[in-house]
Amino acid sequence: MAAQPFTVSDVMTRKVVAVRGGADFKEIVAAMRKRAVSAVPVVEGEGRVVGVVSEADLLRKEEFHDHGLGLQEQLRRLEATAKAGSHTADELMTSPAVTVGPEASLPQAARLMAAHRVKRLPVVDERGTLQGVVSRVDLLRVFLRSDDELAAEIRQGIVERWFPLSRHQVDVRVEDGVVTLSGDVRDASLIPLATRLARAVEGVVDVRSELRAGA
């Protein structure tokens, strides 16, 4: 059997800093600096996520610090100017927060980040309670899997499953995440499938197929 796909819970950071809605500007900056993060979740009650404050939200104050705006520009940039005059997390935050569940796949999390142009996502359970945070760096962690680990997964989950009669003639080599499949197989029609499945293994950088039809 192939290994189960990695989920957000496998790579997320569980020790996270969050702030309450009443946290003031300097408290938020201090929290970000403490964890060296670019955004923090805003929580209420027993940890339910209600929003996110990012560096971009905080920088509104600096952007308009010495720059007076005319009425037309104030109206055009209403949200930005409102945040420039805000002092607490519940005024500064983007709400509702874009969140992801712990069982979501890594591609799903990556698509969410891309669609909403964010670098990190709060991870919440079915009640919306904060469980952790997943960042772009976390999603890339699967590429740190060893070559031996990748080779073993491909051999067990792909070669032995799809080429049971030819498995001893198939060689699986992995170098720096690049997989090379070579050897003779009885059913050549399965070669494209094996290549596609190997490329889908998390942590694989690329696949080179040298498989060919054999006796």
QUILINJO-V864371 format. One record per residue. RES is the residue in three letters. OMEGA is omega in radians with two decimals (* if undefined). Layout:
# QUILINJO-V864371
res: {RES,RES}
omega: {OMEGA,OMEGA}
This chain:
# QUILINJO-V864371
res: {MET,ALA,ALA,GLN,PRO,PHE,THR,VAL,SER,ASP,VAL,MET,THR,ARG,LYS,VAL,VAL,ALA,VAL,ARG,GLY,GLY,ALA,ASP,PHE,LYS,GLU,ILE,VAL,ALA,ALA,MET,ARG,LYS,ARG,ALA,VAL,SER,ALA,VAL,PRO,VAL,VAL,GLU,GLY,GLU,GLY,ARG,VAL,VAL,GLY,VAL,VAL,SER,GLU,ALA,ASP,LEU,LEU,ARG,LYS,GLU,GLU,PHE,HIS,ASP,HIS,GLY,LEU,GLY,LEU,GLN,GLU,GLN,LEU,ARG,ARG,LEU,GLU,ALA,THR,ALA,LYS,ALA,GLY,SER,HIS,THR,ALA,ASP,GLU,LEU,MET,THR,SER,PRO,ALA,VAL,THR,VAL,GLY,PRO,GLU,ALA,SER,LEU,PRO,GLN,ALA,ALA,ARG,LEU,MET,ALA,ALA,HIS,ARG,VAL,LYS,ARG,LEU,PRO,VAL,VAL,ASP,GLU,ARG,GLY,THR,LEU,GLN,GLY,VAL,VAL,SER,ARG,VAL,ASP,LEU,LEU,ARG,VAL,PHE,LEU,ARG,SER,ASP,ASP,GLU,LEU,ALA,ALA,GLU,ILE,ARG,GLN,GLY,ILE,VAL,GLU,ARG,TRP,PHE,PRO,LEU,SER,ARG,HIS,GLN,VAL,ASP,VAL,ARG,VAL,GLU,ASP,GLY,VAL,VAL,THR,LEU,SER,GLY,ASP,VAL,ARG,ASP,ALA,SER,LEU,ILE,PRO,LEU,ALA,THR,ARG,LEU,ALA,ARG,ALA,VAL,GLU,GLY,VAL,VAL,ASP,VAL,ARG,SER,GLU,LEU,ARG,ALA,GLY,ALA}
omega: {3.08,3.10,3.10,3.12,3.08,3.06,3.13,-3.12,-3.14,-3.01,-3.04,3.02,-3.06,3.09,-3.06,3.05,3.09,3.13,3.04,-3.11,-3.11,3.14,-3.11,-3.02,-3.08,3.10,3.12,3.12,3.14,3.13,3.12,-3.12,-3.11,-3.10,-3.12,3.14,-3.09,3.13,3.09,3.05,3.03,-3.06,3.04,3.11,-3.10,3.05,3.12,-3.10,-3.13,-3.13,3.11,3.01,-3.13,3.06,-3.14,3.11,-3.11,-3.07,3.06,-3.12,3.12,-3.11,-3.07,-3.05,-3.11,-3.09,3.12,-3.11,3.01,-3.08,-3.11,-3.14,3.08,3.14,-3.12,-3.10,-3.03,-3.11,-3.12,-3.12,3.08,3.13,3.11,3.14,-3.09,-3.08,-3.07,-3.07,-3.10,3.06,-3.04,-2.95,2.94,-3.06,-0.01,-3.13,2.99,-3.07,3.12,3.11,-3.11,-3.12,3.10,3.10,3.12,3.05,3.11,3.13,3.14,3.13,3.09,3.13,-3.12,-3.09,-3.09,3.08,3.08,-3.09,-3.10,-3.11,2.96,3.09,-3.06,3.06,-3.07,3.10,-3.12,-3.11,-3.09,3.09,-3.10,3.10,3.06,-3.10,3.09,-3.14,3.12,-3.12,3.13,-3.06,-3.14,-3.14,3.05,3.07,-3.08,3.10,3.14,3.14,3.13,-3.13,-3.13,3.14,-3.12,3.14,-3.09,-3.00,-3.07,-3.06,-3.07,3.14,-3.00,3.11,-3.06,-3.12,-3.09,-2.95,-3.12,3.10,-3.10,3.11,3.10,3.09,3.11,3.11,-3.10,3.09,3.13,-3.05,3.00,3.08,-3.12,3.12,-3.10,3.09,-3.10,-3.08,-3.09,-3.11,-3.12,-3.10,3.11,3.11,-3.14,3.12,-3.14,3.14,3.12,3.13,-3.11,3.12,-3.05,-3.08,3.11,-3.13,3.14,3.12,3.04,-3.11,3.05,3.11,3.13,3.13,3.14,-3.13,*}
